[in-house]
Amino acid sequence: MTVLPQLERDLAAAANRRLSAAAPSFSSRFPVGRRSRLRSLNAAVVAIVLAMAGGAIAIAATGLLTGSPVKREGPPLTADTALGIPAAGGSRLLSLRAADPEGGPPWGMRLVHTTRGALCLQVGRVQGQQLGELGIDGSFHDDGRFHPLSPGVLPSYSDDSDTTCILAGQMTSSNFQAQERSAVPVNPELSKAKPQARHLRSISFGLLGPHALSITYRTPAGLQTRPVSPQTGAYLIVEVAGHPAHLTFGGSDFIGYSTGRNISIEPTGEVVSITYRFGSLICSVSREMQLRRRCPSPPNTPRTAFDPTRSLHRPVHVETVLQSPSSCSKAFLLDPCYRAEVVFTAPYAVTNAGSEYSVQASSACKHARPSSWGVNHDVKRGETVHTLSSGLFRLCASADEFEVRYLNHSLTGTSAGSPHESVIFGTGMLALCILNSN
């Protein structure tokens, strides 16, 4: 066995042990001045060891060894589909930092603008000017390294991820209730062992816009208030997760809008109140009655913005596409199963994530389930669109109704590249029953 691989493993193991040590015990054992001298001594020792090794291992004096980059799961992203890809020069690591309750690299947040007009928020641990994840608690084989997270590790519409994406003009207040302290998203279905409660974090973060002043949030010591980042209204709070019996794995977010002095957003996670300033008006949105200085709410959003009633009565063609037996679920038994292909001519262009065409399928069949899917890519005006259902169907005597909608996700009814109101395009019929809407 050669010296260098063993030395590298020893350094990684030491870094992992350092990350696993609780911050309070570290602070109580070593006063600030002594800790500073210890860090200097450790840095000198590491420098001597590396020099003896011929400089083959690169590590910052106060940082962790760098491991392999974080890989994105799922199909590759493309510039004109779903969220798109990071736009050139459109990514920025914010100066915002939040300490982890047990020490180690702080938490931070990056803003990523995409080619389809989305703004995505990435949350992770920070070393130097890099956002990433840590090789601890079973992640990355417990290698004790820092694994860089690139702006390109974004979700598709169907992925579970530690990323929240919004559209231009929107605000978000988000929460990961049970996040690994490594910053690796928790997936209980794939986890071999249940994470220890003390290793889980409640991550509250958001982007509240230029009028936001501060947030008030819960801590073990009671409510605290802190300012948000100017211009963006960004905030980031990291706490030890709550009682394990109350935890749900995954995230929650509230996406809102600001129209003049009207605010449509609700705080989530540890945040209980958000304060805004509009000129001389200072107001808040809050879940705590004693904190209310309520901001005016915008007028009720017309239901037709997301569930239109006006129809263009354009023709929609629906065909059956036979699936292989291996694709059919057990619900079909020996019956063949199908997907529905819907074909229509687009009256409006779709150039970003702010609008889309979607298909809503409804059935009179007994035990039938509702099914819907979106056309999550750019569409040219006048283009013939072919879209295949995500759910499976079987033939039946009664007919399903396939309603094609054009949806504009802007509250004002217009947005860049989406200058048309939400509307029903038309409806097609086919003798199918929905059995699986996945």
VOMI-978424 format. One line per field, with one value per residue (C-alpha): residue in one letter; residue number from 1; x, y, z. Coordinates in steps of 0.1 Angstrom, whole numbers, plus 2048, in hexadecimal, padded with zeros to 3 digits. Last residue first. Example, Ala and Ser with C-alpha at 12.3 -4.5 7.8 and 13.67 -1.06 7.14 Angstrom:
REM residues 2
aa s,a
i 2,1
east 889,87B
north 7F5,7D3
up 847,84E
***
This chain:
REM residues 438
aa n,s,n,l,i,c,l,a,l,m,g,t,g,f,i,v,s,e,h,p,s,g,a,s,t,g,t,l,s,h,n,l,y,r,v,e,f,e,d,a,s,a,c,l,r,f,l,g,s,s,l,t,h,v,t,e,g,r,k,v,d,h,n,v,g,w,s,s,p,r,a,h,k,c,a,s,s,a,q,v,s,y,e,s,g,a,n,t,v,a,y,p,a,t,f,v,v,e,a,r,y,c,p,d,l,l,f,a,k,s,c,s,s,p,s,q,l,v,t,e,v,h,v,p,r,h,l,s,r,t,p,d,f,a,t,r,p,t,n,p,p,s,p,c,r,r,r,l,q,m,e,r,s,v,s,c,i,l,s,g,f,r,y,t,i,s,v,v,e,g,t,p,e,i,s,i,n,r,g,t,s,y,g,i,f,d,s,g,g,f,t,l,h,a,p,h,g,a,v,e,v,i,l,y,a,g,t,q,p,s,v,p,r,t,q,l,g,a,p,t,r,y,t,i,s,l,a,h,p,g,l,l,g,f,s,i,s,r,l,h,r,a,q,p,k,a,k,s,l,e,p,n,v,p,v,a,s,r,e,q,a,q,f,n,s,s,t,m,q,g,a,l,i,c,t,t,d,s,d,d,s,y,s,p,l,v,g,p,s,l,p,h,f,r,g,d,d,h,f,s,g,d,i,g,l,e,g,l,q,q,g,q,v,r,g,v,q,l,c,l,a,g,r,t,t,h,v,l,r,m,g,w,p,p,g,g,e,p,d,a,a,r,l,s,l,l,r,s,g,g,a,a,p,i,g,l,a,t,d,a,t,l,p,p,g,e,r,k,v,p,s,g,t,l,l,g,t,a,a,i,a,i,a,g,g,a,m,a,l,v,i,a,v,v,a,a,n,l,s,r,l,r,s,r,r,g,v,p,f,r,s,s,f,s,p,a,a,a,s,l,r,r,n,a,a,a,a,l,d,r,e,l,q,p,l,v,t,m
i 438,437,436,435,434,433,432,431,430,429,428,427,426,425,424,423,422,421,420,419,418,417,416,415,414,413,412,411,410,409,408,407,406,405,404,403,402,401,400,399,398,397,396,395,394,393,392,391,390,389,388,387,386,385,384,383,382,381,380,379,378,377,376,375,374,373,372,371,370,369,368,367,366,365,364,363,362,361,360,359,358,357,356,355,354,353,352,351,350,349,348,347,346,345,344,343,342,341,340,339,338,337,336,335,334,333,332,331,330,329,328,327,326,325,324,323,322,321,320,319,318,317,316,315,314,313,312,311,310,309,308,307,306,305,304,303,302,301,300,299,298,297,296,295,294,293,292,291,290,289,288,287,286,285,284,283,282,281,280,279,278,277,276,275,274,273,272,271,270,269,268,267,266,265,264,263,262,261,260,259,258,257,256,255,254,253,252,251,250,249,248,247,246,245,244,243,242,241,240,239,238,237,236,235,234,233,232,231,230,229,228,227,226,225,224,223,222,221,220,219,218,217,216,215,214,213,212,211,210,209,208,207,206,205,204,203,202,201,200,199,198,197,196,195,194,193,192,191,190,189,188,187,186,185,184,183,182,181,180,179,178,177,176,175,174,173,172,171,170,169,168,167,166,165,164,163,162,161,160,159,158,157,156,155,154,153,152,151,150,149,148,147,146,145,144,143,142,141,140,139,138,137,136,135,134,133,132,131,130,129,128,127,126,125,124,123,122,121,120,119,118,117,116,115,114,113,112,111,110,109,108,107,106,105,104,103,102,101,100,99,98,97,96,95,94,93,92,91,90,89,88,87,86,85,84,83,82,81,80,79,78,77,76,75,74,73,72,71,70,69,68,67,66,65,64,63,62,61,60,59,58,57,56,55,54,53,52,51,50,49,48,47,46,45,44,43,42,41,40,39,38,37,36,35,34,33,32,31,30,29,28,27,26,25,24,23,22,21,20,19,18,17,16,15,14,13,12,11,10,9,8,7,6,5,4,3,2,1
east 614,5EF,5E9,5C7,5B8,59D,59D,583,591,585,597,592,59E,5B7,5AA,5B8,5D2,5D7,5F1,611,628,64B,651,632,60D,5EE,5F7,5F9,613,612,604,5F2,5E7,5CF,5C8,5AA,5AA,588,586,56C,557,559,57D,5A0,5BC,5D1,5F3,5FF,61A,606,619,61A,61C,61B,616,627,612,624,644,646,661,660,64C,62C,619,607,5E6,5D3,5B5,5AF,595,584,565,56A,55C,57E,592,5B3,5C3,5DE,5F7,606,620,628,642,65B,667,661,63E,62E,609,5EF,5FF,5F1,5E5,5EE,5E8,5F7,5E7,5FB,5EE,5EA,5E1,5CB,5DA,5DC,5D9,5DD,5FE,60F,615,638,643,625,631,61C,602,5FF,5DB,5D2,5C4,5BE,5B5,5A1,59F,581,594,586,580,57F,5A3,5B0,5D2,5CA,5A5,5A1,5A7,5C1,5B1,5BC,5DF,5E2,5EA,607,5FC,60E,60A,624,60C,5F7,614,612,61E,61E,62D,62A,63F,630,646,653,648,65B,656,657,654,647,647,666,671,661,64A,641,622,622,60B,616,605,619,61E,617,62D,629,62B,639,636,64D,64F,66A,670,671,656,661,649,655,679,674,67F,69D,6BC,6BC,6C8,6B9,6BF,6B2,6B0,69D,6AE,6B4,6C3,6C9,6B0,6B1,6AF,694,694,678,680,6A0,69B,697,678,679,673,67D,68A,688,677,671,68C,67D,675,68E,68C,69C,693,6A9,69F,6BD,6C2,6E1,6D2,6B5,6CA,6C2,6AE,6C4,6C5,6B8,6A8,684,68D,69D,6AF,6C0,6E5,6EE,706,6F0,6D5,6B4,694,67C,68A,678,66F,662,661,65C,651,659,66C,663,66C,683,68A,6A8,6AE,6A0,684,682,663,665,68A,6A2,6C2,6E6,6F3,6FC,718,719,73D,744,756,767,763,762,743,73B,72F,712,710,70E,72B,73A,72F,71B,723,723,745,754,76A,757,732,717,6F8,6D9,6D1,6B6,6A9,69D,689,689,68E,6B3,6B8,6C2,6D4,6D5,6EC,6E7,6FE,703,723,740,744,731,717,6FA,704,70B,6F7,707,6FA,715,700,70F,705,6FB,6EF,710,705,6E2,6DF,6CB,6A6,68B,676,684,694,6B8,6BA,6BE,6CB,6B5,6B5,6CE,6E6,709,71B,73F,75A,76D,77F,793,786,78F,7A4,7C6,7B7,7BE,7D2,7E1,800,814,833,825,83E,831,80D,817,828,80A,7F2,807,808,7E2,7DC,7F3,7E1,7BF,7CB,7D6,7B4,7A3,7B8,7AD,788,788,78C,778,757,758,75E,743,72B,735,72D,747,73B,74D,76E,76A,764,783,798,78B,794,7B7,7BC,7AF,7C7,7E4,7DB,7DA,7FC,810,80E,800
north 858,85A,834,826,840,832,836,83B,85C,880,8A1,8C3,8E6,902,90B,92D,93E,962,96A,97D,960,968,980,980,987,97E,993,975,965,93F,941,920,913,8F7,8D6,8C2,89C,88E,868,854,837,814,80C,809,80B,828,830,852,869,871,877,899,8A1,8C7,8D4,8F6,915,92B,919,904,904,8E6,8D8,8CD,8C5,8A6,89E,87F,87A,857,83E,828,826,836,859,867,887,890,8B2,8BA,8D7,8F2,908,92B,93C,920,931,936,927,934,938,927,904,8EA,8CB,8A6,892,86F,859,83D,81A,7FA,7D7,7C2,7A4,7B4,7DA,7E3,7D0,7EC,7ED,7F6,7D2,7C9,7E2,801,808,82D,838,858,87A,897,8BA,8D3,8F7,902,922,91D,935,923,925,914,925,949,941,940,965,96D,97E,9A2,9A6,9A4,9C4,9BE,9B4,9C3,9A2,996,98F,979,962,953,973,98A,9AC,9D1,9F1,A0D,A2C,A21,9FD,9EA,9C5,9AE,988,974,950,942,920,90E,924,949,951,965,97C,9A0,9BF,9E0,9E0,9BD,9A4,97F,95E,93C,928,90A,8E9,8CF,8A9,892,897,89B,89B,87A,885,8A3,8C2,8C7,8D8,8FC,90D,92E,93E,960,972,992,997,9BD,9BC,99B,994,9A4,98F,989,96E,95B,943,933,912,929,935,94F,974,980,9A2,9BF,9B2,9CC,9BF,99C,980,964,948,930,919,8FB,8E3,8CD,8A8,899,89B,886,869,860,840,826,818,839,835,83A,853,86A,886,8A0,8A3,8C2,8AE,8B9,8A3,8B6,8B0,8CD,8DC,8FE,918,93C,947,967,96B,987,970,94C,935,917,905,8ED,8D2,8B9,8A0,89E,8A0,8C3,8BF,8C8,8DC,8D0,8E8,903,8EB,8DB,8D5,8B7,8BF,8A0,88B,86B,85E,848,867,86B,853,86D,881,889,8AD,8C0,8DF,904,912,934,928,90A,90E,8F4,8F2,903,90A,923,923,940,936,948,92A,92E,92C,945,934,945,934,92F,929,912,914,8FB,8E8,8F0,8DB,8F4,8FD,922,935,949,963,970,963,94B,958,947,958,95C,945,939,91A,8FF,8FE,8FB,8E3,8E1,8FB,8FC,8D6,8C3,8A0,884,87C,881,89E,896,8A7,8AD,895,89D,8BC,8B7,8CC,8F0,903,900,8F9,8D6,8C9,8A6,89D,8B9,8A3,88F,89F,8C1,8B5,8A9,8CA,8DE,8C8,8CF,8F4,8F5,8E2,8FA,918,908,901,925,931,918,925,949,93F,929,903,8E9,8FC,905,8E2,8D5,8EE,8E7,8C2,8AB,89A,8B3,8AD,888,88B,8A1,887,86C,880,886,861,857,86F,862,83E,847,859,83F,822,800
up 77E,775,773,76B,754,73E,718,6FD,6EE,6EE,6E6,6F5,6ED,6F4,716,720,735,729,70E,70E,718,70B,727,73D,73A,74E,76C,782,76C,768,745,73E,71B,720,70E,71A,715,71C,721,710,71D,710,71C,710,72A,735,742,750,743,724,703,6F3,6CE,6C7,6A4,6A4,69B,6B4,6BE,6DE,6F8,710,72D,71C,73C,74A,759,764,77A,786,779,793,77C,75A,755,74E,750,740,744,72B,730,71A,72B,737,74D,747,728,702,6FE,6DD,6DA,6C3,6C7,6AE,6C0,6C5,6E4,6E7,701,711,70F,722,716,72E,73F,762,75C,780,781,76E,749,73C,73B,725,70A,706,6EA,6E0,6DE,6CB,6D4,6BC,6CA,6B5,6C0,6D6,6E1,704,721,743,74E,76D,774,76B,768,78E,78E,7A9,7C6,7C9,7D8,7FE,811,829,84C,86A,87B,894,8B1,899,890,86D,85E,840,849,845,844,82F,82B,809,806,821,828,847,845,862,86F,85F,86C,84E,839,836,820,800,7EC,7F3,7E8,7E9,7C3,7B8,7CA,7C2,7D5,7D5,7F5,7FA,80A,80B,80E,82B,845,869,886,896,891,8A8,896,87F,88C,87E,85F,854,832,825,803,800,7DE,7DF,803,813,82F,852,871,88B,8A6,8B7,8D3,8E1,8CC,8AE,89C,881,87A,858,84D,834,814,7F9,7E1,7DE,7F6,7EB,803,81C,839,83E,85A,85F,866,876,899,88E,882,85F,859,849,825,817,7F5,7FE,81A,800,813,7FE,803,817,82D,84A,83A,834,847,845,825,825,80C,80A,7E6,7D2,7AE,795,77E,783,7A0,7A6,7C7,7C9,7E3,7CB,7C3,79E,788,77B,773,78F,78D,791,776,78F,79B,7BE,7CA,7E0,800,80F,82E,819,82A,80B,7F8,811,82E,84A,83B,819,818,7FD,7E8,7E2,7D9,7E1,7FD,80B,80D,817,802,7F5,7D0,7C7,7A3,78F,770,74F,737,733,759,774,791,7B4,7CD,7F2,810,82D,842,841,862,882,894,892,86E,869,84F,833,81A,803,7E6,7CD,7AB,78B,76B,759,73D,744,75A,747,73F,759,745,722,70A,718,71F,73F,73F,74C,771,78D,78F,79A,7B6,7AE,7BA,7DA,7E6,806,822,82C,845,833,812,804,7E7,7E9,7D4,7E3,7E6,803,81B,810,817,83A,842,835,849,869,862,85D,87D,890,882,88A,8AD,8B2,8A7,8BE,8DB,8D5,8D2,8F1,8EB,8FE,8FF,8DA,8CE,8E5,8D7,8B3,8B3,8A3,883,86D,87E,87C,857,853,866,84F,830,83E,845,823,812,827,81D,7F8,7FB,80F,7F6,800
***
